[in-house]
């Protein structure tokens, strides 16, 4: 291998270096490669532009800047730079038959993180003869500010990822990669992004396979609840008095990036603690002439209508994604106090009893962790698989990571928490895929090494041939059966533990409970000018169903809130003049396989009706709110933005956003990314 390898890409020549994996195997490393023009000056908040060429050989031996951010893993320090659109390419060889390409999208709540080797060393993956690419993209308001205007339509961070994929397609062959065999994989917010990239028109025909880890675009926290409000609040926190969109944009365009990022980190923390929402996250964009949108339709509509990439998918989560450390007496904060509904009734008692059986029959803290894990990750992952199996005829591999070993990140970061719960937590699987600096001083056991080898083989086999277990081996002793419409209600799921086991879906009884609540008791109201179908996401349910180990009255009252709300909503609908019912999205027929199997019973969808028409607010500085929010035409916004839940008394003034409840309606301490202090629920504090 050449000590100073040079690869020529469209913009010029790159000089990389030789790196060595822990096993001693050498590979080529090319770091800090610009895949777009620096998003500086007038390009702040804008879609990425193609990279500019360079004349001399460019040094690619050092990683590029990370996006400007408050680093939650470095004592909340400001790090990074606006000039951050860089990627890294790692390859075992530069010549020979083209190799599969694996592109990793990092997590971090769309507000922190990077694709650099401090957490995502490629060594173990590259050893299996794949090309690994990691990507830095804009975070926080730099990547996800949305003003619903042609200048700032939103999703700049998603467009960064799309631009990176285009650059990889055009240039990866020079690194020994196959541009026609490109697998995108991501964890947490990276999983959300991966699922969005399978539906974006910007990445059509770019993605060959997808691995979605602990995060999908069905989660309510995956989308902004009110982009204009978020933008105004950010500007106000920095001292801007302007209310009009042009004034806000001018102010934010000239404010030092450090000030913007530090202010945004505070609003992000407050929003998630109070409302279960990420302040600056993806949106459904309004369409403007000449402006490319990363996502201009509700994701649930795209998914259920089959308008997603028809590619193999591997998807799953960890055994325990989240936990919540407060004692039982503090759980009153979970209740929907703004609704003011009374409890009682046989349905409420039956549901309350089932909740106790499912979550609270054993150790309290474990039960609370299971509930939050289900609400924030697992139920939506389960539903994603249900929808996807009807939307595609490509294989879907469903997993649950349950292994607990020395390479679990939680054991390093939160040892007391890991000891208490004795389960795999959010992001724990990453220690078995990447060579992390965080774990460099950890001595893995022989079983840990075996598990790491197993995980790496599963992921790279999938990238190579679309099947994680094409052949049985010492490490892969079980053939992984994909989910299909013929598998029935119990989805086959690979249990990734000390030994592999293909079992019916883990926690299937809990998933059935939530499916039943969805199908029987939820009506989701569309705003009057919307035509898209919306379906609930589990973050809404956290406002209705909650647990209480020492006193069952809390559960009884909360479940009654759910049931009574739906009953009274039905009564209100009956008194309203012929509301239009939007049917469940249908999925187009797909070519059947030669060996047909009986079709399972479809999962019932909640009824969706149009909310009563309400007058539009008075113009603000000469601009109608519907115009700045993109509601003056029929173009849909994300289903997560427009859901409405009818209050018990049926008055329009009491209709609230299901995804934007009052502060007291949601837990004060839920976490979205395990690495951060601001998601305190994973800190294990007492």
SULRAUR-V813158 format. One line per field, one symbol per residue. psi: psi as a letter, one per 20 degrees, with the letter a starting at -180 (. if undefined). burial: I if it has 9 or more other C-alpha atoms within 8 Angstrom, else O. Layout:
psi->???
burial->???
//
This chain:
psi->pphmqpppahiaqppbrpqprhiipqrpporkppjrqpmrciipirqqqqqqrqgrpppliqqrqrqprooijlklqpraqhnjmqrpppqhqirapqqqpoppoqakkjirrrjrihhlpjghghiklqpppqpprqrbhhijppjlrhgmirkhghhggghghgggghihhijjroijmoppqqqchhgggghhhiipihjpjhphrpooolprjiphiiqqhnggggggggghijjpiqhqggggggghhipphgggghghhghggggghhjkqpgorrrpqqpqpjppphojqphhgggijjlrpmqqppqarrgogrrpiqrhiiihihqmhihkqrrqqhgghghgghggghhjicpghgghggghgghhggghgghgggghhiiqjqqooprooipoahjphhhggmhhghhghlrpapjhihijhqnphhjhjpoqrhhggghghgggggghgghgjjohmhqqahhnippopqprhiiahopppponbhqqporqpqkhhghhghgggghhjppppqqhjqiqqqqqqihhhhigprqogioihggghghhggghggghgggghhiqomqppprqpqpqpqpqqgnqqpprpqppqqpprpqqpqqqqqqoljpqhhghikjiajpqrqhihjqqpprhijphijpqphjlrrhiirqjlqqhphiqhhmihjikq.
burial->OOOOIOIIIOIIIIIIIIOIIOOOOIIIIIIIIIIIIIIOOOIIIIOIOOIOOOOOIIOIIOIIIIIIIIIIOOOOOIIIIIIIIIIIIIIIIOOOOIIIIIIIIIIIIIIIIIIIIOIIIIIIIIIIIIIIIIIIIIIIIIIIIIIIIOOIIIIIIIIIIIIIIIIIIIIIIIIIIIIOIIIIIIIIIIIIIIIIIIIIOIIIOIIIIIIIIIIIIIIIIIIIIOIIOIIIOIIIOIOIOOIIIOIIOOIIIOOOOOIIIIIIIOIIIOIIIIIIIIIIIIIIIIIOOOOOIIIIIIIIIIIIIIIIIOIIIIIIIIIIIIIIIOOOOOIOIIIIOOOOOOIIOOOIIOIIOOIIOIIIOOOOIIIIIIIIIIIIIIIIIIOIIIIIIIIIIOIIIIIIIIIIIIIIIIIIOIIOIIOOOOIIIIIIIIIIIIIIIOIOOOOIOOOIIIIIIIIIIIIIIIIIOIIIIOOIOOOIOIIIOIIOIIIIOOIIIIIIIOOIIIIIIOOIOOIOOIIOIIIOIIIIIIIIIIOOIIIIIIIIIIIIIIIIIOOIOIIIIIIIIIIIIIIIIOOIOOOOOOOOOIOIOOIOOOOOOOOOOOOIOOOOOIIIIIIOOOOOOOOIOOIIIIIIIIIOOOIIIIIIIIIIIIIIOIOOOIIIIIIIIOOIIIIOIIIOIIOIOOIIIIIIOO
//
